[in-house]
Amino acid sequence: MLPSNRKRMAVTSTGREARSTYKVLKYVDGYTFLEVRIETGRTHQIRVHFAAIGYPVVGDPVYGVKSPLLKRQFLHAYHLELLLPCDGRSHTFSCDLPPDLEYVLKTLRVTGR
């Protein structure tokens, strides 16, 4: 059976395998701040997995709901390790949490949402 919305993925028994692991970093005013590791890299993998267990990514209008706290999903790749085809070697990239997401964390702590 084909999905009715080909741009929206789902967890199904007949779908391609996708593996994610996660660790809770902290709880912030009713939200959970996670570190997620994806092993397979499927389309929307993090978003689909967490929506499937009832915990959609904050601000995700496709798999959850929009958020009054920000204009995008609260999703950030802070550390990537990839084998690049240009040289076949492993390369690591890191990037701190951007200001808009830091602001949301500070706002939640201050206002107690």
N, CA, C and O of each residue as an XYZ file, in Angstrom:
452
protein
N       0.841     -1.183      0.000
C       0.000      0.000      0.000
C       0.886      1.247      0.000
O       1.756      1.384      0.861
N       0.683      2.125     -0.922
C       1.463      3.356     -1.006
C       0.925      4.398     -0.030
O      -0.281      4.473      0.206
N       1.821      5.197      0.531
C       1.334      6.249      1.433
C       0.498      7.265      0.666
O       0.742      7.508     -0.516
N      -0.486      7.857      1.333
C      -1.342      8.829      0.667
C      -0.615     10.157      0.446
O      -0.964     10.903     -0.469
N       0.376     10.456      1.258
C       1.166     11.679      1.112
C       2.618     11.258      0.929
O       3.286     10.896      1.897
N       3.107     11.302     -0.302
C       4.439     10.783     -0.604
C       5.565     11.613      0.003
O       6.713     11.169      0.004
N       5.268     12.806      0.520
C       6.290     13.629      1.165
C       6.323     13.422      2.673
O       7.207     13.940      3.356
N       5.375     12.675      3.184
C       5.308     12.398      4.622
C       5.632     10.936      4.840
O       4.932     10.059      4.333
N       6.689     10.665      5.592
C       7.133      9.302      5.847
C       6.386      8.731      7.047
O       5.711      9.458      7.775
N       6.516      7.416      7.243
C       5.849      6.755      8.367
C       6.633      5.510      8.769
O       7.388      4.956      7.970
N       6.448      5.079     10.002
C       7.001      3.814     10.472
C       5.995      2.742     10.088
O       4.840      2.788     10.511
N       6.434      1.771      9.281
C       5.550      0.689      8.861
C       6.311     -0.628      8.900
O       7.541     -0.639      8.860
N       5.593     -1.723      8.976
C       6.232     -3.044      9.008
C       6.847     -3.408      7.659
O       7.726     -4.267      7.590
N       6.391     -2.764      6.593
C       6.916     -3.076      5.261
C       7.921     -2.032      4.766
O       8.417     -2.134      3.644
N       8.219     -1.040      5.591
C       9.144      0.018      5.178
C      10.598     -0.403      5.272
O      10.916     -1.487      5.760
N      11.472      0.467      4.799
C      12.904      0.224      4.880
C      13.368      0.384      6.325
O      12.827      1.197      7.074
N      14.364     -0.391      6.704
C      14.879     -0.332      8.063
C      15.484      1.048      8.344
O      16.166      1.629      7.500
N      15.218      1.553      9.547
C      15.787      2.824     10.002
C      16.068      2.683     11.487
O      15.187      2.303     12.259
N      17.283      2.985     11.882
C      17.668      2.854     13.287
C      18.119      4.196     13.850
O      18.937      4.896     13.253
N      17.569      4.539     15.011
C      17.961      5.740     15.758
C      18.130      5.344     17.213
O      17.389      4.505     17.725
N      19.099      5.944     17.875
C      19.226      5.797     19.320
C      19.233      7.197     19.907
O      19.588      8.162     19.229
N      18.838      7.304     21.174
C      18.816      8.633     21.774
C      19.183      8.576     23.239
O      19.089      7.536     23.890
N      19.605      9.730     23.742
C      19.950      9.893     25.153
C      19.311     11.187     25.621
O      19.426     12.217     24.958
N      18.640     11.137     26.759
C      18.056     12.345     27.341
C      19.187     13.174     27.940
O      19.943     12.687     28.782
N      19.301     14.431     27.502
C      20.310     15.334     28.055
C      19.756     16.111     29.236
O      20.429     16.278     30.253
N      18.505     16.591     29.090
C      17.846     17.279     30.201
C      16.374     17.476     29.888
O      15.937     17.410     28.739
N      15.632     17.721     30.952
C      14.213     18.042     30.836
C      14.085     19.544     31.046
O      14.629     20.095     32.003
N      13.360     20.202     30.144
C      13.225     21.657     30.194
C      11.746     22.012     30.146
O      11.142     22.013     29.073
N      11.163     22.312     31.292
C       9.788     22.803     31.381
C       8.795     22.026     30.521
O       8.081     22.611     29.706
N       8.751     20.718     30.704
C       7.784     19.902     29.972
C       8.272     19.403     28.625
O       7.554     18.664     27.950
N       9.458     19.781     28.220
C      10.066     19.309     26.980
C      11.280     18.463     27.334
O      11.805     18.553     28.444
N      11.722     17.648     26.394
C      12.903     16.815     26.614
C      13.954     17.171     25.573
O      13.696     17.130     24.370
N      15.135     17.519     26.051
C      16.262     17.877     25.193
C      17.087     16.611     24.995
O      17.597     16.049     25.964
N      17.224     16.156     23.748
C      17.826     14.863     23.444
C      19.074     14.972     22.591
O      19.273     15.947     21.866
N      19.904     13.957     22.693
C      20.956     13.721     21.709
C      20.511     12.486     20.951
O      20.260     11.444     21.557
N      20.412     12.588     19.641
C      19.939     11.483     18.817
C      21.036     11.082     17.845
O      21.678     11.928     17.224
N      21.237      9.784     17.727
C      22.193      9.250     16.751
C      21.395      8.449     15.727
O      20.644      7.538     16.072
N      21.575      8.807     14.478
C      20.916      8.033     13.429
C      21.964      7.136     12.777
O      23.075      7.570     12.471
N      21.591      5.897     12.575
C      22.517      4.930     11.996
C      22.254      4.692     10.519
O      23.128      4.196      9.808
N      21.062      5.040     10.048
C      20.699      4.697      8.677
C      20.440      5.900      7.773
O      20.595      5.780      6.558
N      20.061      7.026      8.303
C      19.889      8.227      7.491
C      18.733      8.217      6.517
O      18.898      8.605      5.361
N      17.581      7.787      6.952
C      16.392      7.818      6.091
C      15.768      9.213      6.098
O      16.032     10.015      6.993
N      14.946      9.490      5.101
C      14.273     10.779      4.992
C      13.431     11.057      6.230
O      12.593     10.240      6.612
N      13.653     12.206      6.855
C      12.906     12.658      8.037
C      13.020     11.691      9.211
O      12.133     11.663     10.064
N      14.081     10.903      9.274
C      14.176      9.809     10.240
C      13.912     10.222     11.683
O      13.093      9.593     12.353
N      14.571     11.244     12.174
C      14.367     11.666     13.570
C      12.926     12.108     13.778
O      12.282     11.719     14.752
N      12.432     12.912     12.868
C      11.075     13.440     12.984
C      10.044     12.311     12.989
O       9.111     12.327     13.792
N      10.208     11.337     12.101
C       9.271     10.218     11.990
C       9.334      9.336     13.229
O       8.295      8.963     13.773
N      10.537      8.999     13.681
C      10.656      8.115     14.843
C      10.032      8.714     16.094
O       9.310      8.026     16.815
N      10.298      9.978     16.357
C       9.751     10.565     17.576
C       8.257     10.828     17.476
O       7.551     10.706     18.477
N       7.761     11.178     16.317
C       6.309     11.322     16.149
C       5.624      9.967     16.338
O       4.529      9.895     16.896
N       6.263      8.907     15.877
C       5.677      7.568     15.972
C       5.519      7.102     17.419
O       4.625      6.312     17.722
N       6.388      7.592     18.316
C       6.258      7.193     19.726
C       5.542      8.256     20.561
O       5.512      8.185     21.789
N       4.969      9.238     19.872
C       4.148     10.238     20.562
C       4.890     11.453     21.079
O       4.351     12.201     21.894
N       6.123     11.665     20.621
C       6.920     12.808     21.059
C       7.499     13.536     19.847
O       8.703     13.453     19.600
N       6.667     14.247     19.088
C       7.168     14.915     17.890
C       8.156     16.033     18.222
O       8.146     16.588     19.320
N       8.993     16.342     17.262
C       9.951     17.436     17.396
C       9.174     18.741     17.543
O       8.221     18.986     16.804
N       9.577     19.569     18.491
C       8.914     20.866     18.709
C       8.994     21.689     17.420
O      10.056     21.811     16.810
N       7.860     22.246     17.023
C       7.805     23.121     15.857
C       7.711     22.401     14.526
O       7.873     23.032     13.482
N       7.455     21.098     14.528
C       7.375     20.336     13.282
C       5.931     20.285     12.800
O       5.132     19.524     13.345
N       5.576     21.087     11.784
C       4.186     21.136     11.328
C       3.746     19.896     10.549
O       2.547     19.671     10.384
N       4.691     19.093     10.071
C       4.331     17.906      9.287
C       4.036     16.710     10.180
O       3.041     16.017      9.969
N       4.871     16.460     11.161
C       4.718     15.282     12.018
C       4.237     15.630     13.424
O       3.999     14.734     14.234
N       4.096     16.900     13.716
C       3.634     17.347     15.022
C       2.777     18.579     14.844
O       1.804     18.564     14.089
N       3.136     19.652     15.539
C       2.415     20.924     15.395
C       3.411     22.079     15.386
O       4.520     21.972     15.911
N       2.990     23.176     14.781
C       3.796     24.391     14.833
C       3.926     24.828     16.283
O       3.109     24.469     17.131
N       4.958     25.601     16.552
C       5.191     26.061     17.914
C       5.133     27.579     17.983
O       5.635     28.257     17.086
N       4.530     28.120     19.032
C       4.555     29.575     19.200
C       5.935     30.064     19.639
O       6.193     31.268     19.657
N       6.817     29.136     19.989
C       8.140     29.504     20.491
C       9.154     29.821     19.390
O      10.097     30.578     19.621
N       8.970     29.251     18.203
C       9.910     29.493     17.114
C       9.260     29.214     15.778
O       8.183     28.623     15.708
N       9.926     29.646     14.714
C       9.340     29.553     13.373
C       9.841     28.343     12.595
O       9.617     28.242     11.389
N      10.508     27.442     13.269
C      11.021     26.243     12.610
C      11.061     25.103     13.615
O      10.685     25.263     14.777
N      11.522     23.953     13.147
C      11.651     22.804     14.035
C      12.827     23.015     14.987
O      13.833     23.624     14.626
N      12.684     22.511     16.187
C      13.791     22.534     17.135
C      14.620     21.279     16.864
O      14.528     20.278     17.574
N      15.430     21.375     15.814
C      16.244     20.258     15.369
C      17.563     20.836     14.877
O      17.577     21.755     14.058
N      18.669     20.296     15.378
C      19.978     20.856     15.035
C      21.024     19.751     14.985
O      21.128     18.953     15.917
N      21.790     19.697     13.918
C      22.900     18.747     13.791
C      24.151     19.408     14.345
O      24.820     20.168     13.645
N      24.467     19.119     15.603
C      25.622     19.772     16.218
C      26.917     19.027     15.928
O      27.999     19.605     16.034
N      26.820     17.744     15.562
C      28.022     16.961     15.294
C      27.726     15.971     14.174
O      26.810     15.156     14.280
N      28.497     16.046     13.115
C      28.354     15.107     12.001
C      29.695     14.454     11.733
O      30.735     15.111     11.767
N      29.666     13.166     11.467
C      30.872     12.451     11.074
C      30.526     11.682      9.808
O      29.646     10.820      9.817
N      31.213     11.991      8.732
C      30.869     11.434      7.432
C      32.104     10.916      6.713
O      33.207     11.434      6.888
N      31.899      9.881      5.896
C      32.927      9.451      4.960
C      32.650     10.194      3.666
O      31.608      9.993      3.041
N      33.568     11.042      3.266
C      33.356     11.816      2.048
C      33.858     11.040      0.838
O      34.957     10.487      0.864
N      33.052     10.996     -0.229
C      33.453     10.243     -1.419
C      34.663     10.855     -2.137
O      35.353     10.158     -2.882
N      34.921     12.129     -1.924
C      36.040     12.773     -2.625
C      37.398     12.209     -2.199
O      38.337     12.179     -2.995
N      37.499     11.760     -0.935
C      38.782     11.217     -0.486
C      38.648      9.912      0.312
O      39.656      9.310      0.680
N      37.409      9.472      0.581
C      37.197      8.222      1.284
C      37.537      8.253      2.763
O      37.474      7.223      3.435
N      37.897      9.418      3.278
C      38.276      9.536      4.690
C      37.099     10.050      5.512
O      36.157     10.638      4.982
N      37.176      9.814      6.819
C      36.172     10.303      7.749
C      36.445     11.778      8.058
O      37.579     12.169      8.333
N      35.388     12.582      8.007
C      35.494     14.006      8.333
C      34.466     14.332      9.405
O      33.347     13.820      9.375
N      34.840     15.174     10.341
C      33.960     15.561     11.435
C      33.655     17.045     11.345
O      34.538     17.866     11.098
N      32.390     17.371     11.548
C      31.930     18.755     11.516
C      31.119     19.008     12.788
O      30.322     18.160     13.190
N      31.315     20.161     13.421
C      30.566     20.516     14.618
C      30.070     21.949     14.521
O      30.698     22.799     13.890
N      28.932     22.204     15.158
C      28.348     23.545     15.150
C      27.505     23.717     16.410
O      26.641     22.889     16.700
N      27.754     24.787     17.156
C      26.991     25.053     18.376
C      25.518     25.296     18.063
O      25.149     25.570     16.921
N      24.695     25.192     19.083
C      23.273     25.469     18.950
C      23.096     26.916     18.492
O      23.685     27.819     19.087
N      22.305     27.155     17.457
C      22.133     28.518     16.958
C      21.369     29.410     17.944
O      20.653     28.910     18.812
N      21.525     30.732     17.807
C      20.908     31.672     18.747
C      19.397     31.514     18.915
O      18.897     31.661     20.031
N      18.657     31.221     17.851
C      17.200     31.107     18.007
C      16.818     29.923     18.894
O      15.853     30.009     19.654
N      17.556     28.826     18.806
C      17.254     27.676     19.647
C      17.741     27.893     21.083
O      17.082     27.465     22.030
N      18.875     28.546     21.247
C      19.346     28.914     22.594
C      18.316     29.818     23.271
O      18.027     29.666     24.458
N      17.771     30.751     22.507
C      16.766     31.670     23.038
C      15.539     30.914     23.546
O      15.007     31.230     24.610
N      15.093     29.915     22.783
C      13.935     29.132     23.198
C      14.224     28.423     24.523
O      13.380     28.424     25.419
N      15.390     27.829     24.653
C      15.743     27.155     25.910
C      15.733     28.132     27.084
O      15.225     27.810     28.158
N      16.291     29.315     26.880
C      16.314     30.323     27.949
C      14.910     30.821     28.267
O      14.583     31.036     29.434
N      14.078     31.006     27.250
C      12.712     31.464     27.444
C      11.906     30.439     28.247
O      11.139     30.802     29.139
N      12.085     29.168     27.923
C      11.354     28.130     28.647
C      11.743     28.116     30.116
O      10.877     27.996     30.983
N      12.998     28.233     30.399
C      13.446     28.227     31.790
C      12.925     29.428     32.550
O      12.555     29.313     33.718
N      12.893     30.602     31.887
C      12.481     31.840     32.551
C      10.980     31.890     32.767
O      10.527     32.236     33.858
N      10.196     31.549     31.748
C       8.752     31.703     31.846
C       8.061     30.496     32.468
O       6.907     30.586     32.889
N       8.760     29.368     32.527
C       8.161     28.167     33.112
C       7.102     27.528     32.268
O       6.203     26.879     32.803
N       7.172     27.688     30.954
C       6.202     27.044     30.056
C       6.325     25.552     30.113
O       5.589     24.845     29.424
